[in-house]
């Protein structure tokens, strides 16, 4: 048996560590890397010069072309995250560096790298903007250049706009803008806007939103405008003679030269200051405005107060060669209440008269600081049915006049004034009545004369046709004299005609007979001079 063969295996010796060395580049590889680096640098420089819009020179050029102005800056620096720039002390001047248009304390421009390729700027924020609008009609022409830059949003909170006057001595009309946001500002296209600002006249807070433009080069009157508004806390006391706090809302559309506007107003405390009675005045209106001149033309205004509605048409506009604006209105009311109208102007606790009224009138309110009742002019015709005087003295006089005309007792009469009609001309605080007619039971009268709406003095004279003898309209010695005159004025079937007057004041009226004719009314067969 053979013995097993044992095999001896020796352990291997550790081998030495192998370190890999980088391959050596050939001269050809080095040249390729250098060429690629140079190409990248050239592309970056080219893109920066062609695409980067936020250099000082590029920004100034774009602003000058867009505004047709010379633009100056006090300070400028770029931003890169996000891409944009910051401008400080910006000023725009037009017409050979003579006409100042804008000044802005600080402008922050923010874009995006993708937007740079699309010529879009994300945001322009103008801080401390002051805008000066030259007087309309100053013949300043703007020749703006077409631009393909689009600003997504433009913000100008805390700015103001001043409309300069043609009169160098008149203060500019200033609008303090609390919030201003313009959307999608693009050359030649409509711009969306949302504004909140303080309106100077009447002073109040106005919020407006809508679309404006595109701007019509050389023809600003034809620039489109549309939107809706909400006007609050407007103080009517600025106009003098009236007062109250107005709120209004409505919609508008058209062009700057002709903006159609429709809406409503509400004045819960409207007052004519000479009267002092506060009433709720509500209106619904349809009008158009020349926004370049500030003139308003009323197609129809339905004004409602108390139980009365007055329909107005006309204008509130400037006149050639005259400062301020003239209100020229045609007024109509049917089946209103005379007490609603009179309470606007009288200081008594109650209207001097009640009854149903219809009227047609032409009113003019010129500009100026004169009190309302002294400067208003009014011409028209009116009719009052079933009227009563609320003041006892006045009503007692009418009652006694009626009782005397009927030949009845003057104690406890019941009288209603009917068919009061006439024409009125109010100028300088004095109303001149012509062909003033009225009826009371037993008598019909026709009178002319005046009533001073400021001091309430009455001076009316005319003729009254009575159902009884004229001697029964008076007592005492005057009755005796009139008895003698009865045969002179007696008519066969239609009653007698006597001369009467109403004098004194509204507070203390005097009713009586005139022994001489002072009415100015032509009698039948009376020669005309």
QUIHUWO-V107536 format. One record per backbone hydrogen bond with DSSP energy under -1.0 kcal/mol. NH is the residue of the N-H (numbers start at 0). CO is the residue of the C=O. Records with the same first field share a line. If there is no record, write none. Layout:
NH = CO + CO
This chain:
29 = 25
30 = 26
31 = 27
32 = 28
33 = 29
34 = 30
35 = 31
36 = 32
37 = 33
38 = 34
39 = 35
40 = 36
41 = 37
42 = 38
43 = 39
44 = 40
45 = 41
46 = 42
47 = 43
48 = 44
49 = 45
50 = 46
51 = 46
58 = 54
59 = 55
60 = 56
61 = 57
62 = 58
63 = 59
64 = 60
65 = 61
66 = 62
67 = 63
68 = 63
69 = 92
71 = 90
73 = 87
74 = 87
76 = 85
78 = 83
83 = 78
84 = 108
85 = 76
86 = 106
87 = 74
88 = 104
89 = 103
90 = 71
91 = 101
92 = 69
93 = 98
97 = 93
98 = 93
100 = 91
102 = 129
103 = 89
105 = 126
106 = 86
107 = 124
108 = 84
109 = 122
110 = 82
115 = 111
119 = 114
120 = 149
122 = 109
123 = 152
124 = 107
125 = 154
126 = 105
129 = 102
130 = 159
131 = 100
132 = 161
137 = 134
144 = 64
149 = 118
150 = 184
151 = 120
153 = 181
154 = 123
155 = 179
159 = 128
160 = 174
161 = 130
162 = 172
163 = 132
169 = 166
172 = 162
174 = 160
176 = 158
177 = 195
178 = 195
180 = 193
181 = 153
182 = 191
183 = 151
184 = 150
188 = 185
190 = 211
191 = 182
192 = 209
193 = 180
194 = 207
195 = 178
196 = 205
197 = 175
198 = 203
203 = 198
204 = 231
205 = 196
206 = 229
207 = 194
208 = 227
209 = 192
210 = 225
211 = 190
212 = 223
218 = 215
221 = 218
222 = 219
224 = 253
225 = 210
226 = 251
227 = 208
228 = 249
229 = 206
230 = 247
231 = 204
233 = 245
234 = 202
235 = 243
238 = 235
239 = 236
242 = 270
245 = 233
246 = 265
247 = 230
248 = 263
249 = 228
250 = 261
251 = 226
252 = 259
253 = 224
254 = 257
255 = 222
256 = 220
257 = 254
258 = 288
259 = 252
260 = 286
261 = 250
262 = 284
263 = 248
264 = 282
265 = 246
266 = 280
269 = 266 + 278
270 = 242
272 = 240
274 = 271
275 = 271
278 = 269
280 = 266
281 = 303
282 = 264
283 = 301
284 = 262
285 = 299
286 = 260
287 = 296
288 = 258
289 = 294
290 = 255
292 = 289
293 = 289
294 = 289
295 = 315
296 = 287
297 = 313
298 = 285
299 = 285
300 = 311
301 = 283
302 = 309
303 = 281
304 = 307
307 = 304
309 = 302
310 = 331
311 = 300
312 = 329
313 = 297
314 = 327
315 = 295
316 = 325
321 = 318
325 = 316
326 = 364
327 = 314
328 = 362
329 = 312
330 = 360
331 = 310
332 = 358
335 = 356
337 = 354
340 = 336
341 = 337
342 = 338
343 = 340
344 = 341
345 = 341
353 = 387
355 = 384
356 = 335
357 = 382
358 = 332
359 = 380
360 = 330
361 = 378
362 = 328
363 = 376
364 = 326
374 = 370
375 = 371
376 = 363
377 = 425
378 = 361
379 = 423
380 = 359
381 = 421
382 = 357
383 = 419
384 = 355
386 = 416
387 = 353
389 = 351
394 = 390
395 = 391
396 = 392
397 = 393
398 = 394
399 = 395
400 = 396
401 = 397
402 = 398
403 = 399
404 = 400
405 = 401
407 = 402
416 = 386
417 = 438
419 = 383
420 = 436
421 = 381
422 = 433
423 = 379
424 = 431
425 = 377
426 = 429
429 = 426
430 = 450
431 = 424
432 = 448
433 = 422
435 = 446
436 = 420
437 = 444
438 = 417
439 = 442
442 = 439
443 = 464
444 = 437
445 = 462
446 = 435
447 = 460
448 = 432
449 = 458
450 = 430
451 = 456
452 = 428
455 = 451
457 = 503
458 = 449
459 = 501
460 = 447
461 = 499
462 = 445
463 = 497
464 = 443
465 = 495
466 = 441
471 = 468
472 = 469
479 = 475
480 = 476
481 = 477
482 = 478
483 = 479
484 = 480
487 = 484
488 = 484
489 = 485
495 = 465
497 = 463
499 = 461
500 = 511
501 = 459
502 = 509
504 = 507
505 = 455
509 = 502
511 = 500
513 = 498
525 = 522
